[in-house]
Each structure stands twice: as structure tokens, then as C-alpha cells.
């Protein structure tokens, strides 16, 4: 049976079993803890839940054959107040540290509102400090702490309640095995609370979780570094400067503890501004088709007729069943712009973007774009999207420039006709044009796309990433060993 399944099949079964064990264990204990907490003093209830989580996670990791090996002794979180920091390669990292550092630890976590049942209840009951990390979290999580409030709570836990803390300074789980940008939160908490930082580095997690649902039992290595000395504040070294310098020191310490493959290849590039990031919009940055969503928004607000909307929906159906070429579909879809001024559409596009687009952005890619931006790379949007809407994406992602479909204008009004459709080979042409204009080195650059029409753009650069790819692009990506972001 195992031979028929193969290694990958066995690993998938183990991965599913691990997830069921995690979910099942937390569900089984839930009613018992909800009943028991009624007999516990309110102030002690979060600790009761943390003790239960600590014991449960230890048991699960033992059952699954995960063995933890430390390169040195980790200072106890109960002897002195400390801030533990670590890289964040997988979703289970917080559970892992909780299992061996103990229940007295207070972690900074992703929003509890984003967690699925039963973990959302556990997070709330354990009284962890959750934080809205970006605009996506802020839209989806109305009861989550803002960043300033979350850091203030952590500082209070450390100074008033003498609790040790855990922060993943990347803020998000890593993608592709490479560390994300190191945020300043850990430095701000450590300096404000006057507590030392203990850097920890998780390695071999890519072996334990090789991708998808797969799981392989084995050793997890934790590299332990010495406590980091806090900077001394003075007139010359004011708080903001100290935070910036200390954050860089934290990043350098973590990078030095990780294997070379975990460090972005261009992290220390001397000319990061010459590295371009070329990104498609629809189904890449945004989960759906932004112009279709925009059209529905215009109809709901009485700006276009239902007839126009249904005509375009009909064209979309014909394209899906193969009776209408994509280029023809798009040229017909732009006809709704006839008679509009660009400024008028732009005025409507701004509130539309805030209310309808941000909530459905591809969160993983938002994090990746943040990394590129922080490393000094120049972001460019290459898309069929109309200019007024594309500029909202440009503003949000701080893109240097856009290359989008060009619409015909007469007397300052759109005619509904297309001058140039930014599609297929035209995307590659635009990549080369922007590279020449902004002195971008395409041999160091990145491109992100979701469909076969993005292949010419992807082939124009060194690093090609297929995002939630359609079957034809996925086949091409697997064939040429391109990165795939699900």
C-alpha cells in the first residue's frame, strides 16, 4: 500500500493526520476548559488556557515524531523577563515555541479573527496579544489591536506583570523558504520595556514541511544566540535612531543564524534600485477581475445601466466557453468608459478601491511586495486594467510606474475604443520599455503573473513567479522550475 502511495502520498497522509490531530485535540479540550474556567478566578483563566495549550502541543509534537535539538541552552522565560524572537518559516512556529518555552510566555500573534475554529477561541481565551499587521488585517479584523496598542500591551506585560514575550519580527509566515523584511516592533518593545532580546532560529522546517499538505517526522533544529545588548539612549542616540539601528542589528543576528538558502539572494545588493518587480494586477495582486468588480460597483451606484453590465457578462461567458477571443472580449469590455472623463472615473475609483478591493487583495503577495519595497526594489504594475483603477493599485503598493491598456480620448473624454491592449507579448514590450526608462537590470529582476498571457512578461526577467496559476501557466512553471505562490 505504501509503495503504491509513494513518498509524496505518505507525506500528504501524515500532513492531513497532523492537521486533524491539531484541530481535534483543541476541539476535544474546548468544552472541558469552558466548563472548568467557571470555577477559576477571572484573572487566572488566561493562564489556565495557556497551560492546557502548552501540554496539548507537547503531546501532539511527540506523537508526530518531532524532535527538538537546541544548539545551546535557551534562557528560561521565568527566571528573568526576556523577549524571544525567531524567524517564522511555518504556521506551527508559535505552537512549537509554546510547547517548550512554557505557558508563562506572552506571544504577539496574527489577528485572532483570522484564525479558524477552534483556534480563534483558544487565542481569545489565552489572552494573547494579536495585531493588525497591514491594511488587509485592518479591513477584515475590526476587533484586533492596532499596532501601537498591541506594542503598548506587550510593554505592559513585560514591565507590570513581569512576563516574557515572543515576537516573530517578520510579521508573516515566510514564503519560498526565504526570510521576510524584519519589522521594528521587537526593537521598540525591547527598548521601551528595557528587556534583553534572545534570538532563536528555526531550521530544517523545510524538510519537515516540504510543501503543500506534506509532512515528514524528523528533527527541528533551534539555533540559540546570546542575549543582545540594549542600545543606550542619549542626546546623540534618540529613540527613533536607536530603534532603527537595533532593528538592523536584530536582522543581522537572525540572518547570521540561518542557512544561506534562507537569505534573499539580493539582500545586500549594492544597487537595489536597479532591481525591478513587474506585477500583473487581476488574479495576481487582486483575487478576482477588478474591472468586473468596478463595473458592478458603478451599476449599483447608478453610474452605468444594467444592460451594459449584462452585455459584458455575456461576453465573459462567451470567452469562457471559447467562442470569443480574449482580446475581443477586453475591447468590448472597455466600451462602458465611453463618454467618461478620466478624472471622473478616478474620483469614483478611490472609494471603490478602499471598500471593495483591499478586502480581496492576495494577502501573501501583499507581504512579498512589502519585502521588495523595503529592500529598495522598484515595483511596476503591468496590466489590462484601465488607468484610473490601476493608479489606485499603484498608490497602494507604492509602485514606481504602471503600464496598462491605453484608451482612446477625444475632447478629454474616453471614446470606449482601445489604442493599445496591454496583453500577452505587449506586456514583455512594456517591461523592456520600463527597464530602459528606469535603468532596471532585468537579470536581477522579478515578475509575478497568474495566466498564460503573462508568460512573455515572466520570461523577460530572471526570477519568475506564478501566482495562483491557471493550469497552462502552472504546467509551464513546473516544466521550467519557476516559483509557484499559491
KAURKA-V237351 format. One record per pair of residues at least 4 apart in sequence whose C-alpha atoms are under 6 Angstrom apart, sorted by sequence separation. I is the first residue (numbers start at 1). J is the second residue. D is the distance in whole Angstrom. If there is no record, write none. Layout:
((I	J	D) (I	J	D))
This chain:
((5	9	5) (17	21	6) (20	24	6) (21	25	6) (33	37	6) (53	57	6) (62	66	6) (97	101	6) (98	102	6) (115	119	6) (116	120	6) (122	126	6) (137	141	5) (145	149	6) (156	160	5) (157	161	5) (158	162	5) (188	192	6) (189	193	6) (190	194	5) (205	209	6) (206	210	5) (233	237	5) (234	238	6) (242	246	6) (243	247	6) (280	284	6) (281	285	5) (282	286	5) (283	287	5) (290	294	6) (299	303	6) (319	323	6) (345	349	6) (349	353	6) (352	356	6) (353	357	5) (354	358	6) (373	377	5) (394	398	6) (409	413	5) (422	426	5) (423	427	6) (435	439	5) (469	473	6) (477	481	6) (61	66	5) (115	120	5) (132	137	5) (145	150	5) (158	163	5) (174	179	6) (190	195	5) (209	214	6) (233	238	6) (283	288	5) (298	303	5) (299	304	5) (318	323	5) (319	324	4) (372	377	5) (385	390	6) (394	399	5) (409	414	4) (422	427	6) (435	440	4) (449	454	5) (469	474	5) (477	482	5) (132	138	6) (157	163	6) (209	215	5) (282	288	6) (298	304	6) (318	324	5) (408	414	6) (409	415	6) (458	464	5) (208	215	6) (282	289	5) (408	415	6) (112	120	5) (208	216	5) (408	417	5) (170	180	5) (408	418	6) (112	123	6) (170	181	6) (407	418	5) (408	419	6) (447	458	5) (132	144	6) (170	182	5) (407	419	5) (131	144	6) (169	182	5) (170	183	6) (406	419	5) (131	145	5) (132	146	6) (169	183	5) (406	420	5) (131	146	6) (405	420	6) (446	461	6) (131	147	6) (204	220	6) (405	421	5) (445	461	5) (450	466	6) (405	422	5) (445	462	6) (446	463	5) (447	464	5) (448	465	5) (449	466	5) (450	467	5) (467	484	6) (203	221	5) (404	422	5) (443	461	6) (444	462	6) (446	464	6) (448	466	6) (449	467	6) (450	468	6) (451	469	6) (464	482	6) (465	483	5) (466	484	5) (467	485	5) (468	486	5) (111	130	5) (131	150	6) (202	221	6) (380	399	5) (442	461	5) (443	462	5) (450	469	4) (451	470	5) (465	484	6) (110	130	5) (111	131	6) (202	222	5) (379	399	5) (380	400	6) (384	404	5) (107	128	6) (108	129	5) (109	130	5) (110	131	6) (201	222	5) (312	333	6) (379	400	6) (380	401	5) (381	402	5) (382	403	5) (383	404	5) (384	405	5) (452	473	5) (108	130	6) (201	223	5) (380	402	6) (382	404	6) (451	473	6) (200	223	6) (200	224	5) (199	225	6) (113	141	6) (428	456	5) (198	227	5) (424	453	4) (428	457	4) (197	227	6) (427	457	5) (197	228	5) (425	456	6) (111	144	6) (155	189	6) (155	193	5) (384	422	5) (383	422	6) (349	389	6) (58	99	5) (57	99	5) (346	388	5) (54	98	6) (54	99	5) (54	103	6) (51	103	5) (50	103	5) (188	243	6) (187	243	6) (107	165	6) (105	164	5) (106	165	5) (107	166	4) (108	167	5) (187	246	6) (105	165	6) (187	247	6) (184	247	6) (341	413	5) (287	360	6) (340	413	5) (287	361	6) (339	413	5) (340	414	6) (286	361	4) (287	362	6) (339	414	6) (50	126	6) (285	361	6) (286	362	6) (338	414	5) (49	126	5) (285	362	5) (338	415	4) (338	416	4) (46	125	6) (337	416	5) (46	126	4) (46	127	6) (81	162	6) (83	164	6) (85	166	6) (335	416	4) (81	163	6) (82	164	5) (83	165	5) (84	166	5) (85	167	5) (86	168	5) (334	416	6) (81	164	5) (83	166	6) (85	168	6) (90	173	6) (179	262	6) (89	173	6) (178	262	4) (88	173	5) (89	174	5) (177	262	6) (178	263	6) (88	174	6) (178	264	6) (77	164	5) (276	377	6) (280	381	6) (275	377	5) (276	378	5) (277	379	5) (278	380	5) (279	381	5) (280	382	5) (281	383	6) (273	376	6) (276	379	6) (277	380	6) (278	381	6) (279	382	6) (280	383	5) (272	376	5) (273	377	5) (272	377	5) (273	378	6) (82	195	6) (84	197	6) (82	196	5) (83	197	5) (84	198	5) (85	199	5) (86	200	5) (87	201	6) (85	200	6) (86	201	5) (66	217	6) (68	219	6) (70	221	6) (65	217	5) (66	218	5) (67	219	5) (68	220	5) (69	221	5) (70	222	5) (71	223	5) (72	224	6) (66	219	6) (67	220	6) (68	221	6) (71	224	6) (276	440	6) (275	440	6) (284	449	6) (274	440	4) (275	441	6) (284	450	6) (274	441	6) (277	445	6) (279	447	6) (275	444	6) (276	445	5) (277	446	5) (278	447	5) (279	448	5) (280	449	5) (275	445	5) (277	447	6) (284	467	6) (181	371	5) (15	213	5) (15	214	5) (15	215	5) (12	213	5) (14	215	6) (12	214	4) (11	214	5) (11	215	5) (11	216	6) (136	359	6))
